[in-house]
Amino acid sequence: MPAKLPDHRGRFGAFGGRYVPETLMPALDELESAYRKIGQSGGFKKDLGYYLREFAGRPTPLYLARRMSEELGGPRIYLKREDLCHTGAHKINNTLGQVLLAKRMGKKRIIAETGAGQHGVATASTAALFGLPCEVYMGADDIRRQEINVFRMRLLGAKVHEVTTGSRTLKDAINEAMRDWVTNVRTTHYVIGSVVGPHPFPMMVRDFQSVIGKEARGQILKAEGRLPRAVVACVGGGSNAMGIFCAFLADGRTDLIGVEAGGKGLRHGATLAHGTPGVLHGAMSYLLQDADGQISETHSIAAGLDYPGVGPEHSHLKATGRATYVTVNDAEALDAFQYLSRTEGILPAMEPSHAVAHVRKMARRWGKGGAVIICLSGRGDKDSAMVADLLQPRAQVKPQ
Amino acid sequence: MSEISRVLEDVARRRRKALIPFVTAGDPDAATTEALLPALQDAGADVIEIGVPFSDPVADGVVIQASSQRALRGGMTTAKTLDIVRRARRRVSCPIVLMGYTNPVLRYGVDRLARDAASAGVNGFILVDLPPEEAEPARRALRQNGIDLIFLLTPASPGERIARVAARASGFIYYVAYTGVTGARAAVHSEVGASVRRIRKRTRLPVMVGFGVRTPEQARSLAAVADGVIVGSALIRGMEGVASRGGRVRKAAAFVESLRRGLDRAA
């Protein structure tokens, strides 16, 4: 097993680091030292374990998708059921960790960005749990397509700020959250929702999400008596993927496959597949950018994958070849969404529908025998209105 | 000694305060910026900052965000910003500092940009998302080409960090008057004064105050506790809504002249 990354400068090989306005540097130092001291303490881990179990509902099952496996005629397919977590996605693993830490650091206010709304809902829920005020930045386009989550955040007591600048999606929601943090850094903790951002966020979010992989590895060994041939997860920023990958990094025979948004036509969110290295949102990583270094507009049917950056550790895993990154387009994801719903009785979120779609493509090529794990990072309720709109003529489903 | 240091020493020797206006390259077009630069110099600028537009300016408030967007829509790039400087050098002798974000610099290539910027007549860079910890390759390349890399300090910077940043800084220290984004609120001289004194204990570089400098009176009171002021959002906001190029240039020049008069009363 290689030395534990990141290094003391927050680097995963050539990627990561801290590219932020000077105002945030002391806050990042403070956060890193709090995470290393408080976050590693027995008391903190005990408390976090309690909330993960009693509040979030962990451990989540590793479920054998029997009908899907048989129908596809390949390996046995297991679903890591993060969709069964409280608030409907893996995001709560991270928000519990960060908000608990922020509370111990004496922070009085919580902010977050959100794309699909899952991280926003998880942050709002966790902030309510710990009695802290919470404000969430969300792109105007995402507010429109993930309306239910906006309502859920408000029910949970959070203030939702509509971001109308730039792409009006996740990228600009992060920009606005960073501007808020620069302004209110003394009192506020910014709960970044993925393994992106300046050090220590990519490390810290990965560590909080690593519970997915730890559980899944134990569960697959128990069920199969051996490791899976592949672990497949969708990658926007890449937190569910990092969370499940990190338990298998040393297992050279297990392929780690990240599935990015292939989008529609020339517009996509496939940062690792088509991007180049650069700096966005505080870290050196792969980016979608033009010849002048301006960040490109992206598109995905899944708001959580509609992002021109990616976590720096994924860039490192791509560079070393330990993980491979593939793309699945909007139509294939939409198809997989319906397929899993009908075949297994599970409505997946549009984000992990990309991972499901990739396994559908590959199952026969992999052949029978062995097992694969799909990280089913969230549930699809939030997407059902959009899917209904896409599948049926608008006039028929629009209530008067 | 760098050109920026030479000019700022001269300003100090004459017991004056430095005035550093900021405009975005290519807002709304290159010709406007080229007309603005000599006008700003004639209006009393000691150094001119030119913003290199970036799609995701996280340290900027609404005015400079909108300005960057206009520039990008007009097709402005890092290379075209250098062209503006190169052409402006026929009429502009004061130091020129490019201010922007890290990614376009990396994309251009740090070494190539340092060479091209030097030959275009750029004297300094401010990269707001490149703290000293990450800046060594850029600092080295720029220094080899006689260009200063200017670092920022803020009210949130603790003492040991001030020392660490100052040790690697050259040209001047850019002191950010409040925790926040550009132009978000008015800078307050009583808060700034104490911080500048803390910085001066740890460096002999001149300290320029930026973020939230809006009026001649405020510029004067801030400059009284520092070595000069940087004015960006207020200058750009003044030009918003002025239809003609000439009108924008006149408006900017008049505002900078008023700041100059305010500062000169402080000395």
Interface residues (C-beta under 8 A of the other chain):
Chain A: R9 G17 R18 Y19 V20 P21 E22 T23 M25 P26 A27 T165 G166 K171 D172 N175 M178 R179 V182 T183 N184 V185 R186 P277 G278 V279 L280 H281 G282 L287 Q289 A291 D292 G293 Q294 I295
Chain B: F54 S55 D56 P57 V58 A59 G61 Q65 L72 T77 T78 A79 Y101 T102 N103 P104 V105 L106 R107 Y108 V128 D129 L130 P131 E133 E134 F151 L152 L153 T154 A156 S157 P158 R161 V165 V176 T179 G180 V181 A184
